[in-house]
Amino acid sequence: MIYNTDKIIKHKVGLLNLAEALGNVSKACKVMGLSRDTFYRYKSAVDEGGVDALFDQSRRKPNLKNRVDFQTEEAVRLSRN
């Protein structure tokens, strides 16, 4: 049984706990209205990184082409003060 009261991942933990309590992943997914694929993604995330891995990860990659060099940023920051 996994315990976490964080509102953001409570439903994800609930699905994992329900499947464990029922002993049947299909029934738990049907009750929660989620697919088995979703269950197994949650389960593999917990197996690999613990409960903290259930928090949504940003998939955005920073676009470094839009960055200017540090000296320019620093000069602009200093000129504003």
Rosetta blueprint (number, residue, H / E / L):
1 M L
2 I L
3 Y L
4 N L
5 T L
6 D L
7 K L
8 I L
9 I L
10 K H
11 H H
12 K H
13 V H
14 G H
15 L H
16 L H
17 N H
18 L H
19 A H
20 E H
21 A H
22 L H
23 G L
24 N L
25 V H
26 S H
27 K H
28 A H
29 C H
30 K H
31 V H
32 M H
33 G L
34 L L
35 S L
36 R H
37 D H
38 T H
39 F H
40 Y H
41 R H
42 Y H
43 K H
44 S H
45 A H
46 V H
47 D H
48 E H
49 G H
50 G L
51 V H
52 D H
53 A H
54 L H
55 F L
56 D L
57 Q L
58 S L
59 R L
60 R L
61 K L
62 P L
63 N L
64 L H
65 K H
66 N H
67 R L
68 V L
69 D L
70 F H
71 Q H
72 T H
73 E H
74 E H
75 A H
76 V H
77 R H
78 L H
79 S H
80 R H
81 N L
